[in-house]
Amino acid sequence: MTISLDRLVDQVMAELEKKLGAGTVGLPGEKDALAYKGTSDAVDSRQTKEDMGSSTVSGSKEHARQSPAMDNGSLAEEPGALGFGDAAAYNVPNPKWAEGMNELLANTPARIGVWRAGTRPLTREMLKFRCDHAAAVDSIYGEVNQAVLDEFGMFTVETRYGNIENYLKRPDMGRIVTDEGVELIRKKCVMKPQVQVVVSDGLSANAVDANLHDVYPSLLDSLEAYGLKTGTPFFVRGGRVAVMDQIGELLQPEVLVLLIGERPGLVSSKSMSAYMCFRPRQGTVESDRTVVSNIHRGGTPPVEAGAHIGTILKKMIEQQASGVRLEI
């Protein structure tokens, strides 16, 4: 069962009001009670449903300040739906410099202008914080929907990460594909392709579920337009960025692009990065990689990112370089 965050907050506030009115719940001090009844209620009443968005809570979901849209039954951030620049988006009553407050909100999704009730955060803001934190945790411990991978015909190999706890403590184990995985790659993949595409959950399984439907077809269209041939795509479970070096040794592509889930934050748990490298091999240094990050509906749009990645890969092949030596 899902319930909108706006409705959940309203129910919590109504229940709290009822208990306060009945005298069954007290605040730590008279001043706090006045602050809560005056400032907090007045502030919360100014927040419209557009500010809250239509977020749903099912255990934990996306940022409540964003206005997620239902896309094939799933939640996703929409461009410009982070609440930026909205005059009603901040909670501070009568700010001394409203124009400056609006300018800040227009340029960052950070939690600024959220105000307080006495010395405590507003209930509404605290619930949003808890919701966002839970979504970030779910992204790390979640798994990619197999139907998403099947849709694009991707087989799966694993690294030696073992489990999530070990993955977080031993990044090096996420850089090595298991022996079984190596054999599967050799058996199923085309050798020496121009472009090898690899997908990995990384630190956010949600990023793959939310963005692969858009970024991957767009990337393929871009590569086709440039006349570039792709190899056999596959998925790496428990992968780290440097796993692309071992894969490069195995398949020896001209360029390799790794679409991997980014470390989730409190703004988005569905952000993806695309790491690219010209002829990656064991021992490749980080300065030889090129990256397009922050790929999600509230950042770089996935469709736009896919087209841009294709352009960068073309330039890598033309210049036979990547990272700091690539001229974009």
N, C-alpha and C positions, 0 to 999 in steps of 0.2 A: 504494500500500500504506500502510495506517495502522497505527500501533502506539501502545498506550496509554502515556501519559507515565510512569505508575507502573512499567510494565514496562521502559521505556527507561532510567529512572533506575536500576532494580535491575540491569540488564545492565551499565551503566557502572560502578556501584559494585562489582559482582562482578569485572569485568575489572581494575579498579584494585586490588582486594584481591589478585587472583591475581598481578599484576605486583609488588605490594609484597612479597608472600610469597616470590616468586622473587628478590627483590633487584634487579629490572631497572629499577625506578622508585624514586627516592628523593625525600623531601620536603626542603625547604631547611634543616631543622634537626631535631635530636633532639626538641626540645620540641614542634615542630609535628607530628612523627610521633606523639608520645604524645597530643597534643591530638586529632589526627585519629582515631587508633585508639580512644581512650577516649571523649571527648566527642561527636565527630561520629557514631560508630557507635551509641553509646547513645541519642543524640537521634533519629537517623534510624530506629532500630528501634521507637521509640515512636509514630512516625507511622503511623496506620492507613490502609487503603485509602479509608476515608471522607474522611480529611483530604485525600488526594490527589485524590479524585473519580475520574471515569471519563473524564478528558480524553483526546483523541487528538491525535497530532501528524502532520500531513500537510503538510510544509513548515513551517507555523506555524499554531497554533490558539489557542483561548481560554485565559484565565487558569487555571493549573493548580490554584490554591487554590479556585477555584469548582468546583462539581460539575455540569458541563454535562449536559443531558439530550438524548437524540436525539429530535428533533422533525421528522418527515418527512425523516429522513436527515441533518439538519444539526445543528450544535452551537448551543446557546443557554444563557444563564445561567438558573438557576432562582431564584425568590425565596428568600432566606435560604440560598442555597447557596454563599455566599462564605466559609464557614468561620468566621463570626463567633461568638464566645462559646463555642466548643468548648474544653473544658479541655485537650484534646490538640492544639489548633491551634498552640500556641506551642512553640518548640524550646528555650527557655532552661531548662537543668537547675536544678531547685530554686530558683525565683525567690524573692526575699525577700518579695515581696508578690503572691502568686498571685491573690488576689481582684482587685487592681488591674489585673493583667495581663489577666485575663478580662474586666474591665469595658472596658478599652481595645479589646480584640479584638471585643467585642460592638457597638462603636460605629463602627468604621472598617475598611475593607478594606486600609488601608495596610500596608506591609511592616514590621511591628513584631514583635519577639520571634522573629526568624528565626535568631538565634544565629550562631556562626562555628566554624571549625576553625582554631585558631591565630589568625592575622591575616586569614584569608581567609573569604569566605562559604562555607557548606556547598554541596557539589556540587549537592544537590537544589534548593536555593534559587536557585543561579546558573542552573541549567537552566530553572527556572520563569521567572526574569527574562528570559532570552534568548527564551523562547517567547512571553512577553507582548509584548516589544518587537517581535518579528517580526510578531505579529498586528496591532499598531498600524500598522506600515509597510504591511502588506498591505491594510489598510482604506483607506488614503489612495490607494494606487496601483491598487487593484482597481476593478472595474466592476460595476454592478448587474446582476443576472441578468435578462435580457430577459423570461424566462418570468413573473417576478413582475409586471412591468409589463403584460404581455399579459393576465394573469389579471384585471386590473382595467380593461382597455381604455384604458390611458394611452398616448398618443402622446408622442414625444420631441422636444424642441428643445434647442439648445445655446446657451451663452453664448459670448463672445469669448475664453474662457480659453486656447484653443489647445492646450495640453498641461498635464500635471500640474505640471511644473517651473514653467511660467509662472503657473499657477493659484496656486501657493504664494507666488510673488514679486510677483504683481500682482493683489491682491484686487479691485481696481476692475474688471478685465476679467470677473470672475465676476458682476458686477452688471448686465451689459448683454447682452440676448438678441441673437443675430445677426439680420440682416435677413431671412434665410430663415425663421428661427424666428418672427419677428414676423408674417410673412405667414401662416404655418401656424396660429398662434394666432388670428388674425383670421378665418381660413377655417373652423376647426373648433370654436371655442368659442362658447358662449352669451354674449351681451353682457348686462351689468348684472345678474348673478345676485345672490341674497342672500348666498350663501357660495361662494367660489371656493377649491378645494383644489388645491394645487400640491405636488409631491414633488420633492426634489433630493438628489443624493448628497452634496453638500457635501464634508466632510472624511472621510466614512466611508461607502463603498458597502456595507459589511457591515451598517450600521445599517438600511438600507432592506430588504435581504434578510431580516434577522432579525425586523424589527418590523412591516413594512407589512401582513403577513397578519392581524395582530391589531388594530393601532391604526386602520387605515382602515375596516374594516367596523364596528368599535365606534363610530367617529366618525359614520359614515353613519346608524347606528341611533339615535344620540343626536339628530342633526339632524332625522331623521324624526319622532322622538317630540315634538320641539318645533315641528314644522310648518314647518321651514325648508327652502327649496329650494336645491339645489346646482347649480353650473355644470358645465362640462366639465373633469374632472381631467386633468392632464398632468404629464409628468416633464421637469425641467430638468437637463441634464447640465452639470456644472461650475458650479453655481450658488452664489452667496453670499446672505446673508440679504436684503440690499437689492435683490435682483432682484425682490422682491415689489413694489417701488415702480413699476418699469417695467410690470410685469404689471397693477398696479392702474390705471395710466394707460390701458392698452390696453382692459381689460375693464370697468373701473369697477364692481367689485362693492361690496356694502355692507360685507362683511368678507372678508378673505383670510387663509387659514392655510397656512403653508409648513412641511411636514414635511421636515426636513433632517438629514443625518448630522452628529453632533457631532465635534469634534476627539477622536481616540481617545487613550486613556491606557493605563496598565499594569494598570488594574483591569478595564476593558471597552473593547473596540474596536467595540462594537455599539450605542452609545448614540445616541439620536435626540432632537431638540428640535422643538417646535412653536411657530413664531413667528406671532403673530396681530396684525392691525391693522385698525382701522376706516377704511374708505375710504383705502387707501394711495395715495400719489401721489409723484411725483418731489419730493425735498426733505424727505420725512418724516424726522423725527429719531428717534433710538433710544428716547427716553423715551416715544414714542407707540406702541411695540410692547409686546405682552404675550407672555411666553414660558413654556412648560412644558418643562423640560429633564430630562435624566437618564432618558429613557424607554428602558428595557430590562428584561429579566427579573430582573436583580439590583438594579434601582432602582425607578422608578415602573412598575408592570406595564403593558404596552402596551394591554391591554383597558380597564383602569381609566383610563389616560391619554386614550384616545379618547372615553370618556363625559364626562370632565372638560372636555376641549377643547370639546365640543359645548355644554356648559353655559356656558362662558366666552363663546363666540361669540354665544349667545342674549343674554347680558347686554350685550355690546357693541352689538348692534342695538337693544336696549331703551334703553340709556343714550346711544347714539350717541357712544361714546368708547372709547378703548383706552389701554394704557400706564398712566402714573401718574394719569390722570384717571378711570380705570375703578374703580368700587367693586365688589369681589368679595365 
